[in-house]
Amino acid sequence: MELSLTALAIIGLLLAAWTVGAALLMLRSARHARRHDAMRKSMQRMSKMLDEAPAVPLLVRADGKIEAPERLAGWLGLDSMPQYLSELDGGGSRGLSGDQLEALSKAVKQTQKTAAPFRMAVTPVGSKRSLALRGTLANPAVSPGGAALVWVFDFSDSEHELASLREEAKRARGDFSALVGLIEAAPMPMWFRGPDSKLRLVNRAYVDAVGVDDAEEVVRKQIELIEEIDGLGPAQIAQQAAQQGMAAERIVPATANGERRAYRVSDLPLGKEGVAGYAIDIEEMEQQAREFRAFREAQRAMLDQLSVGVAQFDAGQKLVFANKPFLRQFDLSFGSISEALPFDRFLSDAREKRRTPEVRDFPAWRSEHLAWFGSHDTKEEAWPLTDNTHLRIVAQPMPDGGLVLIAEDRTEQLALSATRDTLLRTRTAMLDSLFEALAVFAPDGSLQLWNRSFAGTWGLAEDQLDSHPSADQLLKLIASNLARPAKVKAIGDIIRTATLDRKEKGGRIELADGRTLEFAGVPLPDGNGLLTVLDITDSQMAENALRERNIALEEADAVKARFLANMSYEFRTPLTSIGGFAELIQSGAAGPVSDQIKDYTDAILESVSRLTEQVENVLDLSQSEAGLLPLSKERLELLPFVAEVVRLREKPIVDAGISLDLRGNPGGAIEGDKRQLGRVIGNLVDNAIAATPEGGKILVDVAKGKNGARIVISDNGEGMSADELARAVGGLSELADGKLEKRQGLGIPLARQLIEAHGGTLTMQSEKGAGTTAIIRLP
């Protein structure tokens, strides 16, 4: 069957239309499948996103039913999500607490009625989770009928993080406050400059240093503590440090608290914030450095004066110092110090100059001595040299790794040691030849050394001392030879005093054979004690004879005193008669009296008065020396009493053209004989008047203290030499020899006796051409 072209064309068109329709149908089916698959994947993605989201939705319907994912049940500690809001309490052991559930229910109802949103935070029972609830009215598209949509956020990690941040912030605030307090209390000035290099903050030390009231004034007036250096102010230097990003440090002078001090100033750039700075007072450090340099120079100058050689090597084993004796001992030049001569080279040069001992293996010897630098102990060696010089070498390691080398020339010392041995032998021979018996005891009491006469003096045999007995054993041997054996204890006390107490002490003792021995203990410089024994039997006999003679002389002196006393009484009667007749003549009882006769009678009366006074002085002095002077003591106010005595001599003082200065504090009394003390002070004042030239001055100073009274009478007269002063205080013996000067009389000897009779002392001090001072001390 043949088809026409038209039919074929129609059939072709129908097939093409069918093919196109099938293709379109297939395309639509594929697009629907893809859309369904995409929706499914989107739902899965949304579900996973909800599971991963930090918030979980909770839909609360108007009837109290709830819808929420199971994830929220885990947050609340429930096994599964309940159907109603009231069941979220979980029976009281899980879920929300009663109060939390009640508050949530109230908020949900409020939102359902008024569409007002709410926020609250809850913590499930028995859980450490922190949940934040944000409730709003649900969109009708989500749930019609007035449901409430509550988003539940788990901010437990955020809460912990916030708590940690709060703690860190609190700690940071505390650290900052402590840092601010530390900076404020710092003893050194500290400051902070802004980006413009102007002062922003200063501490209290800065304020005190510049001498203003507070920090605000410093910042307001921009008061700088540090001065300019080379035309650059502190702000400019701080700006340079900020631009370079490097700390700037310098030592500059500054005036702080009114004092000129040296400061080490540091500027520390703090990025774009500004520059911080501080100043450390190094004045004391600088002073110590100057003192150390002066001390080192003085020490080295002192070492140059020593006879011992001293050299110092540093930690690099270089010579940094050597005194003159060391340079001389090792034949070194002064350039060795400036060249920093190494220690190994020093040893090598010393060997070449024969200033080291001769050794077989010098390199090993040198290495051994180089090890001194690493040692912790002091090394000491003896270096005998080829020229018979003996050096004592001491190596002292230093804490800084250096070494101090001390070289002592002991050549002379060894020679002296040999001489000492010779002297010891000579001493032994000399001790044996002495007439005096000697023995040396050690501190423990043992007998160390004795001469030949020691044993014989005590009546002992020589072999009894060969065992070097102790002091106790020796005393037992001596006791049997004493007239009174118990007295042997006194010898032991002498030995102990010399050896242990280091004091000298002596004594006498009688032997059974009638001899008298005098012994003494003398401490020796080496710690031992020397016992010296001398037979004084003959001198004792002579002493007894002298003692008897002395008794006879004392009796003769007493006879002389009684004679002078009797003669004084005998003198009084004719003197009284002469004075009486002279007064009668002067009164005109024997007839008219001419001027010449009146002058004669005045001279007679004056001479009688002076002679009477001297007689009374002799009488009182003799009685005082014999201990027979009577005293009538009474209470005397010291200053008025002395003033009264001085006032009686006002006319002689004025006539002599001199001045008298009386000093003293009122108050203070003593017990004394008014008449005798008045004579003492009067005689001393009279002597001062007689010895003071016209225009001179006399000082009388009265003082009363805890230890008694003191009266000082001094003048600036011609004074006395030592011999004249000795004669002035000599007493009756000087009067008998006619050695007393006319102006002195018996004033000073009598004054001394009267003061001593009152229990006091009289001290005379005088210098030729400078004056005389008398010091009276009374109890």
Summary of the structure (lengths in Angstrom):
residues: 779
radius of gyration: 61.0
end to end distance: 184.2
largest distance: 232.6
contacts: 2175
relative contact order: 0.03
helix: 50%
strand: 23%
